[in-house]
Amino acid sequence: MYPLSKRYHVYVLDPRNQGLSQRVDYGTRISRFSVDLKEFSEHLGLKSADYCGWSMGASVLWGYIDLFGTKGIRKAVFVDEPISIYSHADWSEQERLDAGGMTTSPERMVAAFTTGAPTNSLVVDLKLLERVMAKDSPFFVNSESFANTFIKNDPNAMGKVLFDHATNDWRDVIRHKLDVPVAIFTGEYSNALPSQRWMQSVIPGATLYAYTKAEQGDHFLMFKNPFKFTDDLRSFLER
């Protein structure tokens, strides 16, 4: 946020029940988060803006575009989000790679992420857990420490939206509804890399930024290498 705010007016939206947003017992699903984003944009009076979604935020953007189209979106940026987290049993391995499927059991994935329940690589992609534990960037350590001090997430609320999040398949939206300039960020540490390449292949003119391992190319690349990310994002937005 800090390097971006030197050149842009930056808004960061905490979805309901996450971050510093209000705790409520309703609307905990991606479609409602997408409507929240629409209402937030209307509240600000935004006629045109660039939208960037990281992780689940990319799914919120795909839901927004599915419901409302791309009017008001000048450019869209997606950071390392599988297109379908749930890997269907009748998929071929190529279909799984193209979609980014990373779990065969949404319930067990949610339990692993919210309660630390034991899991294995046949149930969920362990690379994400490994990379969040790798404190290999001072920027990442700083941002994580700041967040942990001021933000208290609710694991139960997170679990509710994570299940809904995991079971959505956005391939039709990506194939048919993205008619604005798109940038995709991912990296060599991410098991979602094949799906991000598939996304680039079906979106006309999409730009793919695939960070190397030396460039901290994992699911947290924007936190671990913020200045490179800011430079690359600016080059895309100002092109």
Secondary structure in CASP SS format (residue, H / E / C, confidence):
PFRMAT SS
TARGET T0000
AUTHOR 0000-0000-0000
METHOD secondary structure of the structure
MODEL  1
M C 1.00
Y H 1.00
P H 1.00
L H 1.00
S H 1.00
K C 1.00
R C 1.00
Y C 1.00
H C 1.00
V C 1.00
Y C 1.00
V C 1.00
L C 1.00
D C 1.00
P C 1.00
R C 1.00
N C 1.00
Q C 1.00
G C 1.00
L C 1.00
S C 1.00
Q C 1.00
R C 1.00
V C 1.00
D C 1.00
Y C 1.00
G C 1.00
T C 1.00
R C 1.00
I H 1.00
S H 1.00
R H 1.00
F H 1.00
S H 1.00
V H 1.00
D H 1.00
L H 1.00
K H 1.00
E H 1.00
F H 1.00
S H 1.00
E H 1.00
H H 1.00
L H 1.00
G C 1.00
L C 1.00
K C 1.00
S C 1.00
A E 1.00
D E 1.00
Y E 1.00
C E 1.00
G E 1.00
W E 1.00
S C 1.00
M H 1.00
G H 1.00
A H 1.00
S H 1.00
V H 1.00
L H 1.00
W H 1.00
G H 1.00
Y H 1.00
I H 1.00
D H 1.00
L H 1.00
F H 1.00
G C 1.00
T C 1.00
K C 1.00
G C 1.00
I E 1.00
R E 1.00
K E 1.00
A E 1.00
V E 1.00
F E 1.00
V E 1.00
D C 1.00
E C 1.00
P C 1.00
I C 1.00
S C 1.00
I C 1.00
Y E 1.00
S C 1.00
H C 1.00
A C 1.00
D C 1.00
W C 1.00
S C 1.00
E H 1.00
Q H 1.00
E H 1.00
R H 1.00
L H 1.00
D H 1.00
A H 1.00
G C 1.00
G C 1.00
M C 1.00
T E 1.00
T C 1.00
S C 1.00
P H 1.00
E H 1.00
R H 1.00
M H 1.00
V H 1.00
A H 1.00
A H 1.00
F H 1.00
T H 1.00
T H 1.00
G C 1.00
A C 1.00
P C 1.00
T C 1.00
N C 1.00
S C 1.00
L C 1.00
V C 1.00
V E 1.00
D C 1.00
L H 1.00
K H 1.00
L H 1.00
L H 1.00
E H 1.00
R H 1.00
V H 1.00
M H 1.00
A C 1.00
K C 1.00
D C 1.00
S C 1.00
P H 1.00
F H 1.00
F H 1.00
V H 1.00
N H 1.00
S H 1.00
E H 1.00
S H 1.00
F H 1.00
A H 1.00
N H 1.00
T H 1.00
F H 1.00
I C 1.00
K C 1.00
N C 1.00
D C 1.00
P H 1.00
N H 1.00
A H 1.00
M H 1.00
G H 1.00
K H 1.00
V H 1.00
L H 1.00
F H 1.00
D H 1.00
H H 1.00
A H 1.00
T C 1.00
N C 1.00
D C 1.00
W C 1.00
R H 1.00
D H 1.00
V H 1.00
I H 1.00
R H 1.00
H H 1.00
K C 1.00
L C 1.00
D C 1.00
V C 1.00
P C 1.00
V E 1.00
A E 1.00
I E 1.00
F E 1.00
T E 1.00
G E 1.00
E C 1.00
Y C 1.00
S C 1.00
N C 1.00
A C 1.00
L H 1.00
P H 1.00
S H 1.00
Q H 1.00
R H 1.00
W H 1.00
M H 1.00
Q H 1.00
S H 1.00
V H 1.00
I C 1.00
P C 1.00
G C 1.00
A C 1.00
T E 1.00
L E 1.00
Y E 1.00
A E 1.00
Y E 1.00
T C 1.00
K C 1.00
A C 1.00
E C 1.00
Q C 1.00
G C 1.00
D C 1.00
H C 1.00
F C 1.00
L H 1.00
M H 1.00
F H 1.00
K H 1.00
N C 1.00
P H 1.00
F H 1.00
K H 1.00
F H 1.00
T H 1.00
D H 1.00
D H 1.00
L H 1.00
R H 1.00
S H 1.00
F H 1.00
L H 1.00
E C 1.00
R C 1.00
END
